[in-house]
Amino acid sequence: MTDLTPVPEDADLTPLPSSPRDRIGQIAGIAGKVLIGAGVIVLLFAVFQVFGTGYIQSQHQSSLRSTFEKQLQAAPPTTTTVVPGPPTTVGTLPTPSTGSPTAIIEIPLIHVNQVVIQGTNDAQLQQGPGHYTNTPLPGQTGNVGIAGHRTTWGHPFYNLNQLKPGNKIILVTTYGTFTYHVTTSQIVAPSDVAVLNPTPNATVTLTTCNPRYSAAQRLVVSAALFSSSTATIASSTTTTTSTPGKSTSTTTAPVQSSNSQSWVPSVLLGLLTALLGAATLILKRRIKPAWAVYLVGGIVTFGALMFFFGAISQILPSSI
């Protein structure tokens, strides 16, 4: 039977103060939710680094390839050097502007086919493999240096460790196509800059981080020019035998300098994301049905979070 005994008018209905144990439990509950939320964000950021950056890089590659293919269509015809004669190299060429497409690198064994961009700063390597600006251009006599990411931003050099002597590395340019054969593969310290030193013959050196998901070492693959097909305008300059000046590279890492982009946009995006998340939690108590608030607020917050991750990725050292 339900007790319908009326409550005396003078009864004290003030809630009893919570005990220290209750307060500790509340604090622990809040701290637990914060840690779980932080863990989810860290996990999402890790996923973004592997997959999100790859999507962004693919968009850059599409744009670079479109530009480069237009340049190829306007290039003069090429003639192929007959092996075993010495492959033709090219002489002086205009220096590409930083950030412009320089060549297409093809590595058949590991299914690499990417546009090489001029420069190896963060901004360039987030778009594709980068040509070290203080090394010769593809097809010239000397040591052509190209860096690429191993596990993020499209990871073009993810399987670079699989290359063995004799494997092909092909560089397609507007003035010719140059096929190199791998000669050596080695692991060096990040401070070892000798791998980019000038060489008397036409060679190419590929650098990336090692092991995967780490920047503790550098994986370096070297290859020598085996054959070439050069444009008439380029081959008419005759084969060059001059040795380029000594490289002044400061690192063999896929990153030569840090990104100078301001932290302000990233901080603002982070605050916006936090506000959207908080607003979703507040509105779900006031607007029904709650699932609809979660759906709309979750999508908007997730979108802001992805933009925040993208901004953070632009200014963090891109070392892997």
The 8 nearest C-alpha neighbors of each residue, nearest first, counted from 0:
[[1, 2, 3, 4, 5, 6, 7, 10],
 [2, 0, 3, 4, 5, 6, 7, 10],
 [1, 3, 4, 0, 5, 6, 7, 10],
 [4, 2, 1, 5, 6, 0, 7, 8],
 [3, 5, 2, 6, 1, 7, 0, 8],
 [6, 4, 3, 7, 8, 2, 10, 9],
 [5, 7, 8, 4, 10, 9, 3, 12],
 [6, 8, 10, 9, 5, 11, 4, 12],
 [9, 7, 10, 6, 11, 5, 12, 4],
 [8, 10, 7, 11, 6, 12, 5, 13],
 [9, 11, 7, 8, 12, 6, 13, 5],
 [12, 10, 13, 9, 8, 14, 7, 6],
 [11, 13, 10, 14, 15, 9, 6, 8],
 [14, 12, 11, 15, 16, 10, 9, 17],
 [15, 13, 12, 16, 17, 11, 18, 10],
 [14, 16, 17, 13, 12, 18, 11, 21],
 [17, 15, 14, 18, 13, 19, 21, 22],
 [18, 16, 21, 15, 22, 19, 20, 14],
 [17, 19, 21, 20, 16, 22, 23, 15],
 [20, 18, 22, 21, 23, 17, 24, 16],
 [19, 21, 23, 18, 22, 24, 17, 25],
 [22, 20, 24, 18, 23, 19, 17, 25],
 [23, 21, 25, 19, 24, 20, 26, 18],
 [22, 24, 26, 20, 21, 25, 27, 19],
 [25, 23, 21, 27, 22, 26, 28, 20],
 [24, 26, 22, 28, 27, 23, 21, 29],
 [27, 25, 23, 29, 28, 24, 30, 22],
 [26, 28, 30, 24, 25, 29, 31, 23],
 [29, 27, 25, 31, 26, 30, 24, 32],
 [28, 30, 26, 32, 31, 27, 33, 25],
 [31, 29, 27, 33, 32, 28, 26, 34],
 [32, 30, 28, 34, 29, 33, 27, 35],
 [31, 33, 35, 29, 30, 34, 36, 28],
 [32, 34, 30, 36, 31, 35, 37, 29],
 [35, 33, 37, 31, 36, 32, 38, 30],
 [34, 36, 38, 32, 37, 33, 31, 39],
 [37, 35, 33, 39, 34, 38, 32, 40],
 [36, 38, 34, 40, 35, 39, 33, 41],
 [39, 37, 35, 41, 36, 40, 34, 42],
 [38, 40, 42, 36, 37, 41, 43, 35],
 [39, 41, 43, 37, 42, 38, 44, 36],
 [42, 40, 44, 38, 43, 39, 37, 45],
 [41, 43, 39, 45, 44, 40, 38, 46],
 [44, 42, 40, 46, 45, 41, 47, 39],
 [43, 45, 47, 41, 46, 42, 40, 48],
 [46, 44, 42, 48, 47, 43, 41, 49],
 [45, 47, 43, 49, 44, 48, 50, 42],
 [46, 48, 51, 44, 50, 45, 49, 43],
 [49, 47, 45, 52, 46, 51, 50, 151],
 [48, 50, 151, 46, 47, 51, 52, 53],
 [51, 49, 53, 47, 52, 48, 46, 54],
 [52, 50, 47, 54, 53, 48, 49, 55],
 [51, 53, 152, 55, 54, 48, 50, 56],
 [54, 52, 153, 152, 50, 56, 51, 55],
 [53, 55, 57, 51, 52, 56, 50, 58],
 [56, 54, 52, 58, 57, 53, 51, 59],
 [55, 57, 126, 53, 59, 58, 54, 152],
 [58, 56, 60, 54, 59, 55, 53, 61],
 [57, 59, 61, 55, 56, 60, 54, 62],
 [58, 60, 56, 62, 126, 57, 61, 63],
 [61, 59, 57, 63, 58, 62, 64, 56],
 [62, 60, 64, 58, 59, 63, 65, 57],
 [61, 63, 65, 59, 60, 64, 66, 58],
 [64, 62, 60, 66, 65, 61, 100, 67],
 [65, 63, 67, 61, 66, 62, 60, 68],
 [64, 66, 62, 68, 63, 67, 61, 69],
 [67, 65, 63, 69, 64, 68, 62, 70],
 [66, 68, 64, 70, 69, 65, 63, 100],
 [69, 67, 71, 70, 65, 66, 64, 72],
 [70, 68, 72, 66, 67, 71, 65, 73],
 [69, 71, 67, 73, 68, 72, 74, 173],
 [72, 70, 68, 74, 173, 73, 69, 67],
 [73, 71, 69, 70, 74, 68, 75, 173],
 [72, 74, 70, 71, 69, 75, 173, 68],
 [73, 75, 71, 72, 173, 70, 76, 174],
 [74, 76, 230, 77, 73, 231, 232, 174],
 [77, 75, 230, 231, 74, 78, 229, 174],
 [76, 78, 230, 229, 228, 231, 175, 75],
 [77, 79, 228, 229, 230, 80, 231, 76],
 [80, 78, 228, 227, 81, 229, 77, 226],
 [79, 81, 227, 228, 86, 82, 226, 87],
 [80, 82, 84, 79, 83, 86, 226, 85],
 [83, 81, 84, 80, 226, 85, 86, 225],
 [82, 84, 81, 85, 86, 226, 80, 225],
 [83, 85, 82, 81, 86, 80, 226, 87],
 [86, 84, 87, 83, 82, 226, 80, 225],
 [87, 85, 226, 227, 80, 225, 84, 88],
 [86, 88, 238, 227, 85, 80, 89, 229],
 [89, 87, 238, 138, 139, 239, 140, 86],
 [90, 88, 139, 238, 138, 239, 233, 234],
 [89, 91, 239, 236, 139, 92, 238, 88],
 [90, 92, 89, 93, 139, 236, 239, 233],
 [91, 93, 94, 90, 89, 136, 233, 139],
 [94, 92, 95, 91, 96, 136, 90, 135],
 [93, 95, 92, 96, 136, 132, 97, 91],
 [96, 94, 93, 97, 99, 117, 101, 100],
 [95, 97, 99, 98, 94, 117, 100, 118],
 [98, 96, 117, 99, 118, 95, 116, 132],
 [97, 99, 117, 116, 123, 96, 118, 100],
 [98, 100, 117, 116, 97, 96, 101, 95],
 [101, 99, 116, 115, 63, 102, 67, 117],
 [102, 100, 116, 115, 117, 99, 95, 172],
 [103, 101, 172, 115, 171, 114, 100, 170],
 [102, 104, 114, 171, 113, 115, 170, 105],
 [105, 103, 170, 113, 112, 169, 114, 102],
 [104, 106, 112, 169, 111, 168, 107, 170],
 [105, 107, 111, 168, 108, 110, 109, 167],
 [108, 106, 110, 109, 105, 111, 167, 168],
 [107, 109, 110, 106, 166, 162, 167, 111],
 [108, 110, 107, 111, 106, 158, 159, 161],
 [111, 109, 107, 108, 106, 112, 105, 158],
 [112, 110, 106, 105, 109, 113, 107, 155],
 [113, 111, 105, 104, 110, 106, 103, 114],
 [114, 112, 104, 103, 111, 115, 105, 127],
 [113, 115, 103, 102, 64, 104, 116, 100],
 [116, 114, 128, 102, 129, 101, 103, 100],
 [115, 117, 100, 129, 101, 99, 98, 130],
 [116, 118, 97, 130, 98, 99, 129, 101],
 [119, 117, 129, 130, 97, 131, 132, 123],
 [120, 118, 129, 123, 124, 254, 131, 255],
 [119, 121, 123, 255, 254, 122, 256, 118],
 [120, 122, 124, 123, 258, 317, 125, 254],
 [121, 123, 125, 120, 124, 258, 126, 313],
 [122, 124, 125, 120, 126, 121, 119, 118],
 [125, 123, 127, 126, 121, 129, 128, 119],
 [124, 126, 123, 152, 122, 127, 56, 121],
 [127, 125, 56, 124, 59, 123, 60, 122],
 [126, 128, 124, 125, 115, 129, 116, 114],
 [129, 127, 147, 115, 146, 124, 116, 145],
 [128, 130, 119, 116, 146, 118, 115, 145],
 [129, 131, 145, 117, 118, 132, 144, 116],
 [132, 130, 144, 133, 118, 134, 145, 119],
 [131, 133, 134, 118, 130, 117, 119, 135],
 [132, 134, 131, 246, 247, 135, 248, 144],
 [133, 135, 143, 132, 131, 144, 142, 246],
 [136, 134, 143, 139, 141, 142, 137, 133],
 [135, 137, 139, 143, 138, 134, 92, 130],
 [138, 136, 139, 143, 135, 170, 177, 172],
 [137, 139, 88, 89, 177, 136, 140, 201],
 [140, 138, 89, 88, 137, 136, 135, 141],
 [139, 141, 201, 200, 88, 240, 239, 138],
 [142, 140, 201, 198, 200, 197, 199, 202],
 [141, 143, 202, 197, 203, 198, 144, 201],
 [142, 144, 203, 135, 134, 204, 136, 137],
 [145, 143, 204, 131, 130, 203, 134, 205],
 [144, 146, 130, 205, 129, 131, 204, 206],
 [147, 145, 206, 253, 129, 128, 205, 207],
 [146, 148, 128, 207, 253, 156, 155, 129],
 [147, 149, 154, 319, 156, 207, 150, 151],
 [148, 150, 157, 154, 156, 319, 207, 208],
 [151, 149, 154, 319, 157, 148, 212, 211],
 [150, 152, 154, 49, 153, 48, 148, 149],
 [153, 151, 53, 52, 125, 154, 56, 148],
 [152, 154, 53, 151, 155, 56, 52, 57],
 [155, 153, 150, 149, 148, 151, 157, 156],
 [156, 154, 153, 157, 148, 147, 149, 111],
 [157, 155, 149, 159, 154, 158, 147, 148],
 [156, 158, 149, 154, 155, 159, 150, 148],
 [159, 157, 160, 156, 161, 109, 149, 162],
 [158, 160, 156, 161, 157, 162, 109, 220],
 [159, 161, 158, 162, 218, 184, 157, 220],
 [162, 160, 159, 158, 163, 109, 108, 157],
 [163, 161, 160, 159, 166, 164, 181, 108],
 [162, 164, 166, 165, 181, 161, 184, 183],
 [165, 163, 181, 182, 166, 183, 180, 162],
 [164, 166, 180, 181, 163, 167, 182, 222],
 [167, 165, 181, 180, 164, 163, 162, 168],
 [168, 166, 180, 179, 106, 169, 181, 165],
 [167, 169, 106, 179, 178, 105, 180, 170],
 [170, 168, 178, 105, 104, 177, 179, 167],
 [169, 171, 104, 177, 103, 176, 102, 105],
 [170, 172, 176, 103, 102, 175, 177, 169],
 [173, 171, 102, 175, 174, 176, 170, 103],
 [172, 174, 71, 74, 175, 70, 171, 102],
 [173, 175, 230, 172, 229, 233, 74, 176],
 [176, 174, 229, 172, 230, 228, 173, 77],
 [175, 177, 171, 228, 227, 170, 172, 229],
 [176, 178, 227, 170, 169, 138, 226, 171],
 [179, 177, 169, 226, 225, 168, 224, 227],
 [178, 180, 224, 168, 223, 225, 222, 167],
 [181, 179, 167, 165, 222, 223, 166, 225],
 [182, 180, 222, 164, 165, 166, 221, 183],
 [181, 183, 164, 222, 221, 180, 165, 223],
 [184, 182, 221, 220, 181, 164, 185, 222],
 [185, 183, 220, 219, 221, 186, 182, 163],
 [184, 186, 219, 218, 187, 220, 183, 217],
 [185, 187, 218, 217, 219, 216, 188, 184],
 [188, 186, 217, 216, 191, 185, 189, 218],
 [187, 189, 216, 190, 191, 217, 186, 215],
 [190, 188, 191, 216, 217, 251, 252, 250],
 [189, 191, 188, 250, 192, 251, 249, 187],
 [192, 190, 188, 189, 193, 187, 251, 250],
 [191, 193, 194, 250, 251, 195, 190, 249],
 [192, 194, 196, 195, 191, 251, 246, 197],
 [195, 193, 192, 196, 191, 204, 251, 219],
 [196, 194, 193, 192, 144, 197, 142, 246],
 [195, 197, 193, 246, 194, 245, 198, 142],
 [198, 196, 142, 141, 245, 243, 246, 195],
 [197, 199, 141, 142, 200, 196, 201, 202],
 [200, 198, 141, 242, 197, 140, 201, 240],
 [201, 199, 141, 198, 140, 202, 142, 223],
 [200, 202, 140, 141, 224, 223, 139, 142],
 [203, 201, 223, 142, 222, 224, 141, 143],
 [202, 204, 143, 222, 142, 221, 144, 223],
 [205, 203, 221, 144, 220, 143, 145, 222],
 [204, 206, 145, 220, 219, 146, 144, 221],
 [207, 205, 219, 146, 218, 145, 251, 204],
 [206, 208, 218, 147, 253, 217, 146, 148],
 [209, 207, 217, 214, 319, 218, 216, 149],
 [210, 208, 216, 217, 211, 218, 214, 213],
 [209, 211, 213, 208, 212, 216, 214, 215],
 [210, 212, 209, 213, 149, 150, 208, 319],
 [213, 211, 319, 150, 210, 214, 149, 209],
 [214, 212, 211, 210, 215, 209, 319, 208],
 [213, 215, 208, 216, 319, 209, 318, 212],
 [214, 216, 213, 209, 189, 217, 210, 208],
 [217, 215, 209, 188, 214, 189, 187, 208],
 [216, 218, 208, 209, 187, 186, 207, 189],
 [217, 219, 186, 207, 209, 206, 208, 185],
 [218, 220, 206, 185, 205, 184, 186, 217],
 [221, 219, 184, 205, 204, 183, 185, 206],
 [220, 222, 204, 183, 182, 203, 181, 184],
 [221, 223, 181, 182, 180, 203, 202, 179],
 [224, 222, 202, 179, 180, 201, 225, 203],
 [223, 225, 179, 201, 202, 178, 226, 180],
 [226, 224, 179, 178, 180, 223, 86, 227],
 [227, 225, 86, 178, 224, 177, 80, 82],
 [228, 226, 177, 86, 176, 80, 87, 79],
 [227, 229, 79, 78, 176, 175, 80, 77],
 [228, 230, 175, 77, 78, 234, 174, 227],
 [229, 231, 77, 174, 233, 175, 232, 76],
 [230, 232, 234, 233, 77, 235, 229, 76],
 [231, 233, 230, 235, 234, 75, 236, 174],
 [232, 234, 230, 231, 235, 236, 89, 174],
 [235, 233, 231, 236, 237, 229, 232, 230],
 [234, 236, 237, 233, 232, 231, 230, 238],
 [235, 237, 234, 233, 90, 238, 89, 232],
 [238, 236, 235, 234, 239, 89, 90, 233],
 [237, 239, 88, 87, 89, 240, 90, 236],
 [238, 240, 90, 241, 89, 88, 237, 140],
 [241, 239, 140, 242, 238, 199, 200, 90],
 [240, 242, 239, 243, 140, 199, 141, 90],
 [243, 241, 199, 141, 240, 244, 140, 197],
 [244, 242, 141, 197, 241, 245, 135, 140],
 [243, 245, 246, 242, 197, 134, 133, 247],
 [246, 244, 197, 196, 247, 243, 134, 242],
 [245, 247, 196, 248, 133, 244, 134, 197],
 [246, 248, 249, 245, 133, 196, 192, 244],
 [249, 247, 246, 250, 192, 133, 195, 251],
 [248, 250, 247, 192, 255, 251, 190, 246],
 [251, 249, 252, 192, 248, 190, 255, 189],
 [250, 252, 192, 189, 206, 253, 191, 217],
 [253, 251, 254, 250, 189, 207, 217, 208],
 [252, 254, 146, 147, 207, 148, 318, 119],
 [255, 253, 252, 120, 256, 119, 121, 318],
 [256, 254, 120, 119, 250, 253, 252, 257],
 [255, 257, 120, 254, 258, 121, 119, 316],
 [258, 256, 316, 259, 121, 120, 255, 254],
 [257, 259, 314, 260, 121, 256, 122, 316],
 [258, 260, 257, 261, 314, 256, 262, 313],
 [261, 259, 258, 314, 262, 313, 263, 257],
 [260, 262, 263, 259, 264, 314, 265, 258],
 [261, 263, 265, 264, 266, 260, 314, 311],
 [262, 264, 266, 261, 265, 267, 268, 260],
 [265, 263, 267, 266, 262, 268, 261, 310],
 [266, 264, 268, 262, 310, 263, 267, 311],
 [265, 267, 269, 263, 268, 264, 262, 270],
 [268, 266, 264, 270, 269, 265, 271, 263],
 [269, 267, 271, 265, 307, 270, 266, 264],
 [268, 270, 266, 272, 267, 271, 307, 265],
 [269, 271, 273, 267, 272, 268, 274, 266],
 [272, 270, 268, 274, 269, 273, 267, 275],
 [271, 273, 269, 275, 270, 303, 274, 304],
 [274, 272, 270, 276, 271, 275, 277, 269],
 [275, 273, 277, 271, 276, 272, 278, 270],
 [276, 274, 278, 272, 277, 273, 300, 271],
 [275, 277, 273, 279, 274, 278, 300, 272],
 [278, 276, 274, 280, 279, 275, 273, 281],
 [279, 277, 275, 281, 280, 276, 282, 274],
 [278, 280, 276, 296, 282, 277, 281, 283],
 [279, 281, 277, 278, 283, 282, 276, 284],
 [282, 280, 278, 279, 283, 284, 277, 285],
 [283, 281, 285, 279, 284, 280, 286, 278],
 [282, 284, 289, 286, 280, 292, 285, 281],
 [285, 283, 282, 281, 286, 289, 280, 287],
 [284, 286, 282, 283, 287, 281, 289, 288],
 [287, 285, 283, 282, 284, 288, 289, 292],
 [288, 286, 289, 285, 283, 291, 292, 284],
 [287, 289, 290, 291, 286, 292, 283, 293],
 [288, 290, 283, 287, 292, 291, 293, 286],
 [291, 289, 293, 292, 288, 294, 283, 287],
 [290, 292, 294, 293, 289, 288, 295, 287],
 [293, 291, 289, 295, 290, 294, 283, 296],
 [292, 294, 290, 296, 291, 297, 295, 289],
 [293, 295, 291, 297, 292, 296, 290, 298],
 [296, 294, 298, 292, 297, 293, 291, 299],
 [297, 295, 293, 299, 279, 298, 294, 292],
 [296, 298, 300, 294, 293, 295, 299, 301],
 [297, 299, 301, 295, 296, 300, 302, 294],
 [300, 298, 302, 296, 301, 297, 295, 303],
 [301, 299, 303, 297, 302, 298, 275, 272],
 [300, 302, 304, 298, 303, 299, 297, 305],
 [303, 301, 299, 305, 304, 300, 298, 306],
 [302, 304, 300, 306, 301, 305, 272, 307],
 [303, 305, 307, 301, 302, 306, 272, 300],
 [304, 306, 308, 302, 307, 303, 309, 301],
 [307, 305, 309, 303, 304, 308, 310, 302],
 [308, 306, 304, 310, 305, 268, 309, 269],
 [309, 307, 305, 311, 306, 310, 312, 304],
 [308, 310, 306, 312, 307, 311, 305, 313],
 [309, 311, 307, 313, 265, 312, 308, 306],
 [310, 312, 308, 313, 309, 314, 265, 307],
 [313, 311, 309, 315, 310, 314, 308, 48],
 [312, 314, 310, 311, 315, 309, 258, 122],
 [315, 313, 258, 311, 312, 260, 316, 310],
 [314, 316, 312, 313, 317, 311, 258, 257],
 [317, 315, 318, 257, 314, 258, 121, 254],
 [318, 316, 121, 319, 315, 254, 312, 257],
 [319, 317, 316, 214, 254, 253, 208, 252],
 [318, 148, 149, 208, 214, 150, 317, 212]]
